[in-house]
Amino acid sequence: MTPLRLVFFGTPEFSVPFLNALAADPKLRVVAAVSQPDRPSGRHHTIVPTPIRLAALAAGIEVFQPAKLRSEEAVAALRAYGADAFVVVAYGKLIPDSILQLPRLGCINVHPSLLPKLRGPSPMQWAVAQGDAMTGITIMLLDRGMDTGPILSSVTIGLDSDETYETLVAKVHEQGPRLLIETLQRHANGEISPVPQDNEHATVTRLLEREDGHVNWNLPMATVERMSRAYRPWPGIWSVWKRDGEETRLKFLDTSPTDFNADLPPGTVSRKQARLFVDCLDGTLEIHNVQPEGKPPMTAEAFLRGYSDIDGAVLA
């Protein structure tokens, strides 16, 4: 049996386990990996290869990083691979019509939610932040819209009460590559009838920004604590401490709900021996790890040794 010829589209670390699984399957042949261009990073603006570029090169797969997918050169190059299907996992840009039409089996996308719920770029963070009991993985055919194409398969994933973005990613990586490979084979064999999405039940996420992590302490404690789990490691949750006429941004790296109730106005900091707390609308949140702006992360105990004057401060 001739292996299916695939071109893989992906960019971040999240995509790597999917590429590795496809490359390891003898019934599949990844002829190229398409990634966004390498970009400068860090204080010295050093050009850093994308995770997919590194993974593809390690697997002996050709890498293609066009600046513009819509260019005639990019379309011609992708056509020349003669792929049966394009597989897309967090590429980071919409795939234009001129490319969607190239492979005979279409462009197959992995989306980490139960579509049509949580379309868009941040479905896992949204699921945790909303306190959803479950989410999932959907394998779908791309069309012109954002995650609007017909569904080929899906699997449900339960969310634990202490679920974080990172633990949810691990669950998706555990089940997603296997579901993708099974779906590819069944789709190629004509065993799947794509199911249109019900747009009336669609919800949409957006790309997270740093400001999304700016805590409004007038929210319920459970909401802030879910934000802490959902936005880890980025953008994290943070507040501004106005100290001696200057503003210091504090990032709270690890939090938990607590039965301790300081009964202070929202945003007020309190301490109990070596423990650090901030009041929310309806309760008091414990802060376990803190990162002051320009400083390394530290435990609450270490933070309080150097910043004991935060006790009683009101965060903005």
C-alpha positions as CSV (number, residue, x, y, z in Angstrom):
1,M,0.0,0.0,0.0
2,T,1.4,3.4,-1.0
3,P,1.8,5.7,2.0
4,L,-0.3,8.8,2.0
5,R,1.7,11.8,1.1
6,L,1.3,14.7,3.6
7,V,2.4,18.3,3.9
8,F,2.3,19.3,7.6
9,F,1.5,22.9,8.6
10,G,2.5,24.0,12.1
11,T,4.6,26.4,14.0
12,P,4.8,26.2,17.9
13,E,5.8,23.5,20.3
14,F,2.2,22.4,20.6
15,S,2.4,21.1,17.0
16,V,5.5,18.9,17.5
17,P,4.0,15.7,18.9
18,F,1.5,15.6,15.9
19,L,4.3,16.0,13.4
20,N,6.4,13.3,15.1
21,A,3.6,10.9,15.2
22,L,2.8,11.3,11.5
23,A,6.5,11.0,10.6
24,A,6.8,7.7,12.6
25,D,3.8,6.0,10.9
26,P,4.8,3.7,8.1
27,K,1.5,4.2,6.3
28,L,2.2,7.9,6.0
29,R,4.9,10.0,4.4
30,V,5.4,13.6,5.5
31,V,7.1,15.1,2.4
32,A,7.4,18.7,3.8
33,A,6.7,20.7,6.9
34,V,5.4,24.3,6.5
35,S,6.1,26.7,9.3
36,Q,5.9,30.4,9.8
37,P,9.2,32.2,9.3
38,D,11.8,32.2,12.1
39,R,11.6,35.4,14.2
40,P,13.9,37.4,16.5
41,S,13.5,36.7,20.2
42,G,15.0,38.0,23.4
43,R,16.9,41.1,24.4
44,H,19.4,40.7,21.6
45,H,16.8,39.9,18.9
46,T,18.4,36.6,18.0
47,I,16.7,34.7,15.2
48,V,15.2,31.6,16.7
49,P,14.0,28.6,14.6
50,T,10.4,27.6,15.1
51,P,9.8,24.4,17.0
52,I,8.4,22.7,13.9
53,R,11.4,23.6,11.9
54,L,13.7,22.0,14.4
55,A,11.5,18.9,14.7
56,A,11.2,18.5,10.9
57,L,14.9,18.8,10.4
58,A,15.6,16.3,13.1
59,A,13.2,13.9,11.3
60,G,14.8,14.5,7.9
61,I,11.8,16.4,6.6
62,E,12.1,19.3,4.2
63,V,11.1,22.6,5.7
64,F,9.2,25.4,3.8
65,Q,8.8,28.8,5.5
66,P,7.1,31.2,3.1
67,A,6.7,34.8,4.1
68,K,3.3,34.9,2.4
69,L,1.2,31.8,1.7
70,R,-0.9,33.7,-0.9
71,S,2.1,34.3,-3.2
72,E,2.2,32.5,-6.5
73,E,5.6,31.0,-5.6
74,A,4.2,29.5,-2.4
75,V,1.2,28.0,-4.1
76,A,3.4,26.5,-6.9
77,A,5.8,25.1,-4.3
78,L,3.0,23.4,-2.3
79,R,1.4,22.0,-5.5
80,A,4.8,20.5,-6.5
81,Y,4.8,18.3,-3.4
82,G,1.9,16.3,-4.8
83,A,0.4,15.7,-1.4
84,D,-2.7,13.7,-0.8
85,A,-3.6,15.9,2.2
86,F,-2.4,18.9,4.0
87,V,-2.4,18.5,7.8
88,V,-2.7,21.7,9.9
89,V,-1.9,21.9,13.6
90,A,-1.6,25.5,15.0
91,Y,0.1,26.9,12.0
92,G,-1.0,30.4,13.1
93,K,-2.4,31.8,9.9
94,L,-5.6,31.2,7.9
95,I,-4.9,29.0,4.9
96,P,-6.0,30.8,1.7
97,D,-8.4,29.3,-0.8
98,S,-5.7,28.8,-3.4
99,I,-4.0,26.3,-1.1
100,L,-7.1,24.7,0.4
101,Q,-8.0,23.4,-3.1
102,L,-4.6,21.7,-3.8
103,P,-4.7,18.3,-2.1
104,R,-7.3,15.7,-3.2
105,L,-8.2,14.8,0.4
106,G,-8.4,18.5,1.5
107,C,-6.8,20.4,4.4
108,I,-7.3,18.5,7.6
109,N,-7.1,20.6,10.8
110,V,-6.7,19.6,14.4
111,H,-8.6,21.9,16.8
112,P,-8.4,21.4,20.6
113,S,-12.1,21.9,21.4
114,L,-15.4,20.2,20.7
115,L,-16.4,22.3,17.7
116,P,-18.5,24.4,17.1
117,K,-17.7,25.5,20.7
118,L,-14.5,27.5,21.3
119,R,-13.5,28.2,17.7
120,G,-10.4,30.4,17.3
121,P,-6.9,30.6,18.6
122,S,-7.2,30.1,22.4
123,P,-9.7,27.2,23.0
124,M,-7.8,25.4,25.8
125,Q,-7.2,28.6,27.8
126,W,-10.9,29.5,27.4
127,A,-12.1,26.1,28.5
128,V,-10.1,26.2,31.8
129,A,-10.9,29.9,32.5
130,Q,-14.6,29.3,32.0
131,G,-14.5,26.3,34.4
132,D,-15.9,23.9,31.7
133,A,-16.4,20.3,32.8
134,M,-15.2,19.0,29.5
135,T,-13.7,20.0,26.2
136,G,-12.1,17.8,23.5
137,I,-10.3,17.5,20.1
138,T,-11.9,17.9,16.7
139,I,-10.5,16.8,13.4
140,M,-12.1,18.8,10.6
141,L,-11.7,19.9,7.0
142,L,-10.7,23.5,6.6
143,D,-12.8,25.9,4.6
144,R,-12.6,29.7,4.2
145,G,-13.8,30.4,7.7
146,M,-12.0,30.2,11.1
147,D,-12.6,26.6,12.3
148,T,-16.0,26.5,10.5
149,G,-15.4,23.5,8.2
150,P,-17.1,20.1,8.4
151,I,-16.2,17.6,11.2
152,L,-14.4,14.3,10.5
153,S,-14.0,13.0,14.1
154,S,-13.8,14.2,17.7
155,V,-13.0,12.9,21.2
156,T,-14.1,14.3,24.5
157,I,-11.7,15.3,27.3
158,G,-12.7,15.8,30.9
159,L,-11.3,18.7,32.8
160,D,-10.2,18.2,36.4
161,S,-11.1,20.7,39.1
162,D,-7.4,21.8,39.2
163,E,-6.9,21.7,35.4
164,T,-4.3,24.0,34.0
165,Y,-3.5,25.0,30.5
166,E,-0.4,22.9,30.7
167,T,-2.1,19.7,32.0
168,L,-4.8,20.1,29.3
169,V,-2.1,20.4,26.6
170,A,-0.7,17.1,27.9
171,K,-4.1,15.4,27.6
172,V,-4.5,16.7,24.0
173,H,-1.0,15.4,23.1
174,E,-1.9,12.0,24.6
175,Q,-5.0,11.5,22.5
176,G,-4.7,13.9,19.6
177,P,-2.0,12.3,17.4
178,R,-3.6,8.9,17.6
179,L,-7.0,10.4,16.7
180,L,-5.4,12.3,13.8
181,I,-3.8,9.2,12.3
182,E,-6.9,7.1,12.6
183,T,-9.0,9.9,11.0
184,L,-6.6,10.3,8.1
185,Q,-6.7,6.6,7.3
186,R,-10.5,6.4,7.5
187,H,-10.9,9.6,5.5
188,A,-8.6,8.3,2.8
189,N,-10.6,5.1,2.6
190,G,-13.9,6.9,2.2
191,E,-15.2,5.7,5.5
192,I,-16.2,9.1,6.9
193,S,-19.0,11.4,5.9
194,P,-18.0,14.9,7.0
195,V,-20.6,16.5,9.3
196,P,-21.4,20.3,8.9
197,Q,-21.1,22.3,12.1
198,D,-24.1,23.8,13.8
199,N,-23.3,27.5,13.6
200,E,-26.1,28.4,16.1
201,H,-24.1,26.7,18.9
202,A,-20.8,28.3,17.9
203,T,-18.6,30.2,20.4
204,V,-15.4,32.0,19.5
205,T,-12.2,32.7,21.3
206,R,-9.6,35.3,20.5
207,L,-5.8,35.6,20.7
208,L,-4.8,36.3,24.3
209,E,-3.0,39.5,25.0
210,R,-0.9,40.5,28.1
211,E,-3.7,42.7,29.4
212,D,-6.0,39.7,29.7
213,G,-3.9,38.7,32.7
214,H,-4.4,42.0,34.5
215,V,-6.5,40.9,37.4
216,N,-9.8,42.6,38.4
217,W,-10.0,41.7,42.1
218,N,-13.7,42.6,42.1
219,L,-14.3,39.3,40.4
220,P,-15.2,36.2,42.4
221,M,-12.3,34.2,43.8
222,A,-13.1,31.1,41.8
223,T,-12.9,33.2,38.6
224,V,-9.5,34.7,39.4
225,E,-8.2,31.3,40.4
226,R,-9.3,29.7,37.1
227,M,-7.6,32.6,35.3
228,S,-4.4,31.7,37.1
229,R,-4.6,28.1,35.9
230,A,-5.7,29.0,32.4
231,Y,-3.2,31.7,31.7
232,R,-0.1,29.9,32.9
233,P,2.6,30.4,31.6
234,W,1.4,33.3,29.4
235,P,0.1,35.9,29.9
236,G,-0.1,34.8,33.6
237,I,-2.1,36.9,36.0
238,W,-0.7,40.1,37.4
239,S,-1.4,43.3,39.2
240,V,0.2,46.6,39.8
241,W,1.6,47.6,43.2
242,K,1.9,51.3,43.8
243,R,4.9,51.6,46.1
244,D,6.7,54.8,47.2
245,G,5.3,56.7,44.2
246,E,6.3,54.0,41.7
247,E,4.4,51.2,40.1
248,T,5.7,47.6,40.2
249,R,4.1,44.8,38.2
250,L,3.7,41.6,40.2
251,K,3.0,38.3,38.4
252,F,1.3,35.6,40.4
253,L,2.6,32.3,39.2
254,D,0.7,29.9,41.4
255,T,-2.4,30.5,43.4
256,S,-5.1,28.5,45.2
257,P,-8.5,29.1,46.8
258,T,-8.4,29.1,50.6
259,D,-10.9,29.0,53.5
260,F,-9.0,31.8,55.2
261,N,-11.1,35.0,54.9
262,A,-9.3,38.2,55.6
263,D,-12.6,40.1,54.8
264,L,-10.8,43.0,53.3
265,P,-11.7,45.2,50.3
266,P,-11.0,43.5,46.9
267,G,-7.3,43.8,45.9
268,T,-6.1,44.2,49.5
269,V,-3.0,42.2,50.3
270,S,-2.6,40.5,53.7
271,R,-0.1,38.1,55.2
272,K,-0.3,35.3,57.8
273,Q,3.1,34.5,59.0
274,A,5.0,33.5,55.7
275,R,1.8,33.1,53.6
276,L,0.5,35.7,51.2
277,F,-3.1,36.5,50.4
278,V,-5.2,38.9,48.2
279,D,-8.9,39.5,48.7
280,C,-11.3,39.0,45.8
281,L,-15.0,39.9,45.7
282,D,-16.2,37.0,47.8
283,G,-13.1,35.4,49.3
284,T,-9.4,35.4,49.8
285,L,-6.9,33.9,47.3
286,E,-3.6,32.5,48.4
287,I,-0.5,33.4,46.4
288,H,2.2,30.7,46.4
289,N,4.7,32.1,44.0
290,V,5.4,35.7,42.8
291,Q,7.6,37.3,40.2
292,P,8.2,41.1,40.7
293,E,8.9,42.9,37.5
294,G,12.5,42.5,36.5
295,K,13.2,39.9,39.2
296,P,13.3,36.1,39.1
297,P,10.3,34.0,40.4
298,M,10.2,33.4,44.1
299,T,8.1,31.8,46.8
300,A,5.6,33.9,48.8
301,E,7.9,33.4,51.8
302,A,10.9,34.7,50.0
303,F,8.9,37.5,48.5
304,L,7.6,38.6,52.0
305,R,11.2,38.7,53.3
306,G,12.2,41.3,50.8
307,Y,8.8,43.1,50.4
308,S,7.2,43.0,53.9
309,D,5.7,46.4,53.3
310,I,3.2,45.0,50.9
311,D,1.0,43.9,53.8
312,G,-2.2,46.1,53.6
313,A,-1.4,47.4,50.1
314,V,-4.2,47.6,47.6
315,L,-3.3,46.2,44.2
316,A,-4.6,47.9,41.0
